[in-house]
Amino acid sequence: MTDATSPTVEPTGAAPVPPAAKPRPQRITPVLALAALLAAAGIGAFAWTTHQRMRALEQELVRRQQDAQGQVTESRVIAKQAQDAAREALAKATLLEARVAEAALQRSQLEELIQSLSRSRDENLVVDIEAGLRVALQQSTLTGSAEPVVAALKSADERLARVNQPRLAGVRRAVARDLDRVKAVAVADLPTLIIKLDEAVRMVDDLPLLAAEPRAAEPAKPSRAITRGSASAPQPAASAASAAADWSSAGRAWAQTVWDEVRSLLRVTRIDQPDAMLLAPEQSWFLRENLKLRLLNARLALLSRQFDTVQTDLQAAQAAIDRYADRHARRTAALSELVRGVASQARQAGVPRPDETLAALAAAAAGR
């Protein structure tokens, strides 16, 4: 601040100012001094305030720097923890990937095992069905009945239905067709025919013959009137009318007895087979035995499936029945009907082979 009382320094080389142009020297008044003092005090206060603000700002900066350093340290710790967690997560992810890969491998192996087991089960089923059919064919050949083949085909169809495999659908269709074809064939039921022949053999003993010996007439029972007359003979008659009635009843009974005896001496019979009457009554036993032998021979031939021999023996037995037996008797009709029924059913009929099912089983076993 320039003092007002100091002399004015004129610049070097300046043009001289005329004396009339110089200002008058001014005095420093108290007002100006007070203003200067106030200005200096304001400047000092402002400087102090600024210094305080700068100090507070420095403290705030230091505090914030410390906080920032703490946060940085904490961030470093958190970052380190995050890095450790990331490493652990990466390790866990790697382990999980390894386990997933192992589980996928085990699953593929398990699927292969299940498929192999399924294939082996289907193969075992195919082998069992084929073996059962072949055993049934052997039994059918031995017995001459289609029941073993029908039972084997039904069992195979039930087992295939329980498995329900698409690759075995063709086998099931073949089984159904073979089953229908076997059922359509009329095959002799040998056990039933044998039972019928046994029944025919038992009926021969009661077969009524034309040349059989007549049964002895049963002795006539004494009439009630005679019994009463004999019982009342020692006693005196009660009345003449009752005695006459008793003697009349006794006479009629005696006349009936005499007539029965006379009628038994003569028989009138129509003979359609004269040879049957030439058979002596005592030879009927041999006739019955020969008829039994014919039926038993037919039974043995039926067991050995010699149907021609069966027909020959049954025809001979039927001819003997027609010739020597009483056709009007019910036992003769029953025996004749039984023999004719066996002869009509004992026919040669081969059991059809389930070739279509066997071919389908072979194709399924080959994997086609």
The 8 nearest C-alpha neighbors of each residue, nearest first, counted from 0:
[[1, 2, 3, 35, 39, 5, 32, 4],
 [2, 0, 3, 5, 4, 7, 6, 27],
 [1, 3, 4, 5, 0, 27, 6, 26],
 [4, 2, 5, 1, 25, 26, 27, 24],
 [5, 3, 2, 6, 24, 26, 25, 27],
 [6, 4, 3, 2, 7, 1, 8, 24],
 [7, 5, 8, 4, 3, 2, 24, 9],
 [6, 8, 9, 5, 4, 3, 10, 24],
 [9, 7, 6, 10, 5, 11, 13, 1],
 [8, 10, 7, 11, 13, 12, 15, 6],
 [11, 9, 13, 12, 8, 14, 7, 15],
 [10, 12, 13, 9, 14, 8, 15, 7],
 [11, 13, 10, 14, 15, 9, 16, 8],
 [14, 12, 11, 10, 15, 9, 16, 8],
 [13, 15, 16, 12, 11, 10, 17, 9],
 [16, 14, 17, 13, 12, 18, 9, 10],
 [17, 15, 18, 14, 20, 21, 19, 13],
 [16, 18, 19, 20, 15, 21, 14, 22],
 [19, 17, 20, 21, 16, 15, 22, 23],
 [18, 20, 17, 21, 16, 22, 23, 15],
 [19, 21, 18, 17, 16, 22, 23, 15],
 [22, 20, 18, 19, 23, 16, 17, 24],
 [23, 21, 24, 20, 19, 25, 18, 7],
 [22, 24, 25, 21, 20, 26, 19, 3],
 [23, 25, 22, 26, 4, 3, 6, 21],
 [26, 24, 23, 3, 27, 4, 22, 28],
 [27, 25, 28, 24, 3, 4, 29, 23],
 [28, 26, 31, 29, 25, 3, 32, 4],
 [27, 29, 30, 31, 26, 32, 33, 25],
 [30, 28, 32, 31, 33, 27, 34, 35],
 [31, 29, 33, 32, 28, 34, 27, 35],
 [30, 32, 34, 33, 29, 28, 35, 27],
 [33, 31, 29, 35, 30, 34, 36, 28],
 [32, 34, 36, 30, 35, 31, 29, 37],
 [35, 33, 31, 37, 36, 32, 38, 30],
 [34, 36, 38, 32, 33, 37, 31, 39],
 [37, 35, 33, 39, 34, 38, 32, 40],
 [36, 38, 40, 34, 39, 35, 41, 33],
 [39, 37, 35, 41, 36, 40, 34, 42],
 [38, 40, 42, 36, 37, 41, 35, 43],
 [41, 39, 37, 43, 38, 42, 44, 36],
 [42, 40, 44, 38, 43, 39, 45, 37],
 [41, 43, 39, 45, 40, 44, 46, 38],
 [44, 42, 46, 40, 41, 45, 47, 39],
 [45, 43, 47, 41, 46, 42, 48, 40],
 [44, 46, 48, 42, 43, 47, 49, 41],
 [47, 45, 43, 49, 44, 48, 50, 42],
 [48, 46, 50, 44, 49, 45, 43, 51],
 [49, 47, 51, 45, 50, 46, 44, 52],
 [48, 50, 46, 52, 47, 51, 45, 53],
 [49, 51, 47, 53, 48, 52, 46, 54],
 [52, 50, 54, 48, 53, 49, 55, 47],
 [51, 53, 49, 55, 54, 50, 56, 48],
 [52, 54, 56, 50, 51, 55, 49, 57],
 [55, 53, 51, 57, 56, 52, 50, 58],
 [56, 54, 58, 52, 57, 53, 59, 51],
 [55, 57, 53, 59, 54, 58, 52, 60],
 [56, 58, 60, 54, 55, 59, 53, 61],
 [57, 59, 61, 55, 60, 56, 62, 54],
 [60, 58, 56, 62, 61, 57, 63, 55],
 [59, 61, 57, 63, 58, 62, 64, 56],
 [60, 62, 64, 58, 59, 63, 57, 65],
 [63, 61, 59, 65, 64, 60, 58, 66],
 [62, 64, 66, 60, 65, 61, 67, 59],
 [63, 65, 67, 61, 62, 66, 60, 68],
 [64, 66, 68, 62, 63, 67, 61, 69],
 [67, 65, 63, 69, 68, 64, 70, 62],
 [66, 68, 64, 70, 65, 69, 63, 71],
 [67, 69, 71, 65, 66, 70, 64, 72],
 [70, 68, 66, 72, 71, 67, 73, 65],
 [69, 71, 73, 67, 72, 68, 74, 66],
 [72, 70, 74, 68, 69, 73, 67, 75],
 [71, 73, 69, 75, 70, 74, 68, 76],
 [72, 74, 70, 76, 75, 71, 69, 77],
 [75, 73, 71, 77, 76, 72, 78, 70],
 [74, 76, 78, 72, 73, 77, 79, 71],
 [75, 77, 73, 79, 74, 78, 80, 72],
 [78, 76, 74, 80, 79, 75, 81, 73],
 [79, 77, 81, 75, 80, 76, 74, 82],
 [78, 80, 82, 76, 81, 77, 75, 83],
 [79, 81, 77, 83, 82, 78, 84, 76],
 [80, 82, 78, 84, 79, 83, 85, 77],
 [81, 83, 85, 79, 80, 84, 78, 86],
 [82, 84, 80, 86, 81, 85, 79, 87],
 [85, 83, 81, 87, 86, 82, 88, 80],
 [86, 84, 82, 88, 83, 87, 81, 89],
 [85, 87, 83, 89, 84, 88, 82, 90],
 [88, 86, 84, 90, 89, 85, 91, 83],
 [89, 87, 85, 91, 90, 86, 92, 84],
 [88, 90, 92, 86, 87, 91, 85, 93],
 [89, 91, 87, 93, 88, 92, 86, 94],
 [92, 90, 94, 88, 93, 89, 95, 87],
 [93, 91, 95, 89, 94, 90, 88, 96],
 [92, 94, 90, 96, 91, 95, 89, 97],
 [93, 95, 91, 97, 92, 96, 90, 98],
 [96, 94, 98, 92, 97, 93, 99, 91],
 [97, 95, 99, 93, 98, 94, 92, 100],
 [96, 98, 94, 100, 95, 99, 101, 93],
 [97, 99, 101, 95, 100, 96, 102, 94],
 [100, 98, 102, 96, 101, 97, 95, 103],
 [99, 101, 103, 97, 98, 102, 96, 104],
 [100, 102, 98, 104, 99, 103, 97, 105],
 [103, 101, 99, 105, 104, 100, 98, 106],
 [104, 102, 106, 100, 101, 105, 99, 107],
 [103, 105, 101, 107, 102, 106, 100, 108],
 [106, 104, 102, 108, 103, 107, 109, 101],
 [107, 105, 109, 103, 108, 104, 102, 110],
 [106, 108, 110, 104, 109, 105, 103, 111],
 [107, 109, 105, 111, 106, 110, 112, 104],
 [110, 108, 112, 106, 111, 107, 105, 113],
 [111, 109, 113, 107, 112, 108, 106, 114],
 [110, 112, 114, 108, 109, 113, 115, 107],
 [111, 113, 109, 115, 110, 114, 116, 108],
 [114, 112, 116, 110, 115, 111, 117, 109],
 [115, 113, 117, 111, 116, 112, 118, 110],
 [114, 116, 118, 112, 117, 113, 119, 111],
 [117, 115, 119, 113, 114, 118, 120, 112],
 [118, 116, 114, 120, 115, 119, 113, 121],
 [117, 119, 115, 121, 116, 120, 122, 114],
 [118, 120, 122, 116, 117, 121, 115, 123],
 [121, 119, 117, 123, 122, 118, 116, 124],
 [120, 122, 124, 118, 123, 119, 117, 125],
 [121, 123, 119, 125, 124, 120, 118, 364],
 [124, 122, 120, 126, 121, 125, 119, 127],
 [123, 125, 121, 127, 122, 126, 120, 128],
 [126, 124, 122, 128, 123, 127, 360, 121],
 [125, 127, 123, 129, 124, 128, 130, 122],
 [128, 126, 124, 130, 129, 125, 123, 131],
 [129, 127, 131, 125, 130, 126, 155, 124],
 [128, 130, 132, 126, 131, 127, 125, 133],
 [131, 129, 127, 133, 132, 128, 126, 134],
 [132, 130, 128, 134, 129, 133, 127, 135],
 [133, 131, 135, 129, 134, 130, 151, 136],
 [132, 134, 136, 130, 135, 131, 129, 137],
 [135, 133, 137, 131, 136, 132, 130, 138],
 [136, 134, 147, 132, 138, 148, 133, 137],
 [137, 135, 139, 133, 134, 138, 140, 148],
 [136, 138, 140, 134, 135, 139, 141, 133],
 [139, 137, 135, 141, 140, 136, 142, 134],
 [138, 140, 136, 143, 144, 142, 137, 141],
 [139, 141, 137, 143, 138, 142, 136, 144],
 [142, 140, 138, 139, 143, 137, 144, 136],
 [143, 141, 139, 144, 140, 138, 189, 302],
 [142, 144, 139, 140, 141, 145, 189, 304],
 [145, 143, 139, 142, 146, 188, 186, 187],
 [144, 146, 148, 147, 139, 350, 149, 186],
 [145, 147, 149, 148, 144, 150, 139, 151],
 [148, 146, 135, 150, 149, 145, 139, 151],
 [149, 147, 135, 151, 150, 146, 145, 136],
 [150, 148, 146, 152, 151, 147, 153, 145],
 [149, 151, 153, 147, 148, 152, 146, 154],
 [152, 150, 148, 154, 149, 153, 132, 147],
 [151, 153, 155, 149, 154, 150, 148, 156],
 [154, 152, 156, 150, 155, 151, 149, 157],
 [153, 155, 151, 157, 152, 156, 150, 158],
 [156, 154, 152, 158, 153, 157, 128, 151],
 [155, 157, 153, 159, 154, 158, 171, 160],
 [158, 156, 160, 154, 155, 159, 153, 161],
 [159, 157, 161, 155, 160, 156, 154, 162],
 [158, 160, 162, 156, 161, 157, 163, 155],
 [159, 161, 157, 163, 158, 162, 156, 171],
 [162, 160, 158, 159, 163, 157, 156, 164],
 [161, 163, 159, 160, 164, 158, 121, 157],
 [164, 162, 160, 161, 159, 165, 167, 168],
 [163, 165, 167, 166, 162, 168, 159, 121],
 [166, 164, 168, 167, 163, 169, 162, 170],
 [165, 167, 164, 168, 169, 363, 170, 367],
 [168, 166, 170, 165, 164, 169, 171, 363],
 [169, 167, 171, 165, 170, 166, 172, 164],
 [170, 168, 172, 171, 167, 173, 359, 166],
 [169, 171, 173, 359, 167, 168, 172, 360],
 [170, 172, 174, 168, 173, 169, 156, 175],
 [173, 171, 175, 169, 174, 170, 176, 168],
 [172, 174, 356, 170, 176, 171, 175, 355],
 [175, 173, 171, 177, 356, 172, 176, 178],
 [174, 176, 178, 172, 173, 177, 171, 179],
 [177, 175, 173, 179, 178, 174, 180, 172],
 [178, 176, 180, 174, 353, 179, 175, 181],
 [177, 179, 175, 181, 176, 180, 174, 182],
 [180, 178, 182, 176, 177, 181, 183, 175],
 [179, 181, 177, 183, 178, 182, 176, 184],
 [182, 180, 178, 183, 184, 179, 351, 177],
 [183, 181, 179, 184, 180, 178, 149, 185],
 [182, 184, 180, 181, 179, 185, 178, 186],
 [185, 183, 182, 181, 186, 180, 350, 351],
 [186, 184, 183, 187, 348, 182, 181, 350],
 [187, 185, 348, 184, 144, 188, 145, 350],
 [186, 188, 189, 345, 344, 144, 346, 185],
 [187, 189, 191, 190, 144, 186, 192, 143],
 [188, 190, 192, 191, 187, 193, 144, 143],
 [191, 189, 193, 192, 188, 194, 195, 142],
 [190, 192, 194, 193, 189, 188, 195, 187],
 [191, 193, 195, 189, 194, 190, 341, 196],
 [192, 194, 196, 190, 195, 191, 189, 298],
 [195, 193, 197, 191, 192, 196, 198, 190],
 [194, 196, 192, 198, 193, 197, 199, 191],
 [197, 195, 199, 193, 198, 194, 200, 192],
 [198, 196, 200, 194, 199, 195, 193, 201],
 [197, 199, 195, 201, 196, 200, 194, 202],
 [200, 198, 196, 202, 201, 197, 334, 195],
 [199, 201, 197, 203, 198, 202, 291, 196],
 [202, 200, 198, 199, 203, 204, 197, 205],
 [201, 203, 199, 200, 204, 205, 198, 206],
 [202, 204, 206, 200, 205, 201, 287, 199],
 [205, 203, 202, 206, 201, 287, 200, 207],
 [206, 204, 203, 202, 207, 330, 201, 331],
 [205, 207, 203, 204, 331, 330, 208, 202],
 [206, 208, 325, 324, 205, 209, 331, 328],
 [209, 207, 324, 211, 325, 210, 323, 206],
 [208, 210, 325, 324, 211, 323, 275, 276],
 [211, 209, 276, 208, 280, 278, 275, 212],
 [210, 212, 208, 280, 209, 213, 283, 207],
 [211, 213, 280, 214, 210, 281, 279, 209],
 [214, 212, 211, 215, 216, 210, 280, 263],
 [213, 215, 216, 212, 217, 211, 263, 280],
 [216, 214, 217, 213, 212, 218, 263, 260],
 [217, 215, 214, 218, 219, 263, 213, 260],
 [216, 218, 219, 215, 214, 220, 259, 260],
 [219, 217, 220, 216, 215, 221, 256, 260],
 [220, 218, 217, 221, 256, 222, 216, 252],
 [219, 221, 222, 218, 217, 223, 256, 252],
 [222, 220, 219, 223, 225, 226, 224, 252],
 [223, 221, 224, 225, 220, 226, 252, 249],
 [222, 224, 226, 225, 227, 221, 228, 249],
 [223, 225, 227, 222, 226, 245, 249, 228],
 [226, 224, 228, 227, 222, 223, 249, 229],
 [227, 225, 223, 229, 228, 224, 230, 222],
 [226, 228, 230, 224, 225, 229, 231, 223],
 [229, 227, 225, 231, 226, 230, 232, 224],
 [230, 228, 232, 226, 231, 227, 225, 233],
 [229, 231, 227, 228, 232, 226, 233, 234],
 [230, 232, 228, 234, 229, 233, 227, 235],
 [233, 231, 229, 234, 230, 228, 235, 236],
 [234, 232, 231, 235, 230, 229, 236, 228],
 [233, 235, 231, 232, 236, 230, 237, 229],
 [234, 236, 237, 233, 232, 231, 238, 242],
 [237, 235, 238, 234, 242, 239, 231, 241],
 [236, 238, 235, 239, 241, 242, 234, 240],
 [237, 239, 236, 240, 241, 242, 235, 243],
 [238, 240, 242, 241, 243, 236, 237, 244],
 [241, 239, 243, 242, 238, 244, 237, 245],
 [242, 240, 244, 243, 239, 238, 245, 237],
 [243, 241, 245, 239, 244, 240, 246, 238],
 [242, 244, 240, 246, 241, 245, 247, 239],
 [245, 243, 247, 241, 242, 246, 248, 240],
 [246, 244, 242, 248, 247, 243, 224, 249],
 [245, 247, 249, 243, 244, 248, 250, 242],
 [246, 248, 244, 250, 245, 249, 243, 251],
 [249, 247, 251, 245, 250, 246, 224, 252],
 [248, 250, 246, 252, 247, 251, 225, 224],
 [249, 251, 247, 253, 248, 252, 246, 254],
 [250, 252, 254, 248, 253, 249, 255, 247],
 [253, 251, 255, 249, 254, 250, 256, 248],
 [252, 254, 256, 250, 251, 255, 249, 257],
 [253, 255, 251, 257, 256, 252, 250, 258],
 [256, 254, 258, 252, 257, 253, 251, 259],
 [257, 255, 253, 259, 258, 254, 252, 260],
 [256, 258, 254, 260, 255, 259, 253, 261],
 [257, 259, 261, 255, 260, 256, 262, 254],
 [260, 258, 262, 256, 261, 257, 263, 255],
 [259, 261, 257, 263, 258, 262, 256, 264],
 [260, 262, 258, 259, 264, 263, 257, 265],
 [263, 261, 259, 264, 260, 265, 258, 266],
 [264, 262, 260, 265, 261, 259, 266, 216],
 [263, 265, 262, 261, 260, 266, 259, 258],
 [264, 266, 263, 262, 267, 261, 260, 268],
 [267, 265, 268, 263, 264, 262, 269, 213],
 [266, 268, 265, 269, 270, 262, 264, 263],
 [269, 267, 270, 266, 271, 209, 265, 276],
 [268, 270, 271, 267, 272, 273, 266, 209],
 [271, 269, 272, 273, 268, 276, 275, 209],
 [272, 270, 273, 269, 322, 275, 274, 276],
 [273, 271, 274, 270, 275, 322, 276, 323],
 [272, 274, 275, 276, 270, 271, 277, 322],
 [275, 273, 277, 276, 272, 278, 322, 323],
 [274, 276, 323, 273, 277, 272, 278, 322],
 [277, 275, 210, 278, 274, 273, 209, 272],
 [278, 276, 274, 275, 279, 273, 210, 280],
 [279, 277, 276, 275, 210, 280, 282, 274],
 [278, 280, 282, 281, 277, 210, 283, 276],
 [279, 281, 211, 282, 212, 283, 210, 278],
 [280, 282, 279, 283, 284, 212, 211, 278],
 [281, 283, 279, 284, 280, 285, 286, 278],
 [284, 282, 286, 285, 281, 280, 287, 211],
 [283, 285, 287, 282, 286, 288, 281, 280],
 [286, 284, 288, 282, 283, 287, 289, 281],
 [287, 285, 283, 289, 284, 288, 290, 282],
 [286, 288, 290, 284, 285, 289, 283, 291],
 [287, 289, 291, 285, 290, 286, 292, 284],
 [288, 290, 292, 286, 291, 287, 285, 293],
 [291, 289, 287, 293, 288, 292, 316, 286],
 [292, 290, 288, 294, 289, 293, 200, 295],
 [291, 293, 289, 295, 290, 294, 296, 288],
 [294, 292, 290, 296, 291, 295, 312, 316],
 [293, 295, 297, 291, 296, 292, 298, 290],
 [296, 294, 298, 292, 297, 293, 291, 299],
 [297, 295, 293, 299, 298, 294, 292, 300],
 [298, 296, 309, 300, 294, 295, 299, 312],
 [297, 299, 295, 301, 296, 300, 193, 294],
 [300, 298, 302, 296, 301, 297, 295, 303],
 [301, 299, 297, 305, 303, 302, 298, 309],
 [300, 302, 304, 298, 299, 303, 305, 297],
 [301, 303, 299, 304, 300, 298, 189, 305],
 [302, 304, 300, 301, 305, 299, 306, 141],
 [305, 303, 301, 302, 306, 300, 143, 347],
 [306, 304, 300, 308, 307, 303, 301, 309],
 [305, 307, 309, 308, 304, 347, 310, 346],
 [308, 306, 310, 309, 305, 311, 347, 346],
 [309, 307, 311, 306, 310, 305, 300, 312],
 [310, 308, 297, 306, 312, 307, 311, 300],
 [309, 311, 313, 307, 308, 312, 314, 342],
 [312, 310, 308, 314, 309, 313, 315, 307],
 [313, 311, 315, 309, 314, 293, 297, 310],
 [314, 312, 316, 310, 315, 311, 317, 309],
 [313, 315, 317, 311, 316, 312, 310, 318],
 [316, 314, 318, 312, 313, 317, 311, 319],
 [317, 315, 313, 319, 318, 314, 290, 293],
 [318, 316, 320, 314, 319, 315, 313, 321],
 [317, 319, 315, 321, 320, 316, 322, 314],
 [320, 318, 322, 316, 317, 321, 323, 315],
 [319, 321, 317, 324, 318, 322, 323, 316],
 [320, 322, 318, 319, 324, 323, 317, 326],
 [323, 321, 319, 320, 324, 318, 272, 275],
 [322, 324, 275, 320, 208, 209, 319, 321],
 [325, 323, 208, 320, 209, 207, 321, 326],
 [324, 326, 208, 209, 327, 328, 207, 331],
 [327, 325, 328, 331, 324, 332, 321, 329],
 [326, 328, 325, 329, 331, 332, 330, 324],
 [327, 329, 331, 326, 330, 325, 332, 207],
 [330, 328, 332, 331, 333, 327, 326, 334],
 [331, 329, 333, 332, 328, 334, 206, 207],
 [330, 332, 334, 328, 329, 333, 326, 335],
 [333, 331, 329, 335, 330, 334, 336, 328],
 [332, 334, 330, 336, 331, 335, 329, 337],
 [335, 333, 337, 331, 336, 332, 199, 330],
 [334, 336, 332, 338, 337, 333, 331, 339],
 [335, 337, 339, 333, 334, 338, 332, 340],
 [336, 338, 334, 340, 335, 339, 333, 341],
 [337, 339, 335, 341, 340, 336, 342, 334],
 [340, 338, 342, 336, 341, 337, 343, 335],
 [339, 341, 337, 343, 338, 342, 336, 344],
 [340, 342, 338, 344, 343, 339, 345, 192],
 [341, 343, 339, 345, 340, 344, 310, 338],
 [344, 342, 340, 341, 345, 339, 346, 338],
 [345, 343, 341, 342, 346, 187, 340, 192],
 [346, 344, 342, 343, 187, 341, 306, 347],
 [347, 345, 344, 348, 306, 187, 343, 342],
 [346, 348, 306, 349, 345, 187, 186, 304],
 [349, 347, 186, 346, 350, 185, 187, 184],
 [348, 350, 351, 347, 186, 143, 184, 140],
 [349, 351, 145, 352, 348, 181, 186, 139],
 [352, 350, 181, 349, 353, 180, 184, 145],
 [351, 353, 354, 350, 136, 181, 177, 148],
 [354, 352, 177, 356, 355, 357, 351, 174],
 [353, 355, 357, 352, 356, 358, 177, 351],
 [356, 354, 358, 357, 353, 173, 359, 177],
 [355, 357, 173, 359, 174, 358, 354, 353],
 [356, 358, 354, 360, 355, 359, 361, 353],
 [357, 359, 361, 355, 356, 360, 354, 362],
 [360, 358, 356, 362, 170, 361, 357, 363],
 [361, 359, 363, 357, 362, 358, 125, 364],
 [360, 362, 358, 364, 359, 363, 357, 365],
 [363, 361, 359, 365, 360, 364, 367, 358],
 [364, 362, 360, 366, 365, 361, 367, 359],
 [365, 363, 361, 366, 362, 122, 360, 125],
 [364, 366, 362, 363, 367, 361, 360, 122],
 [367, 365, 363, 364, 362, 166, 361, 122],
 [366, 362, 365, 363, 364, 166, 361, 359]]
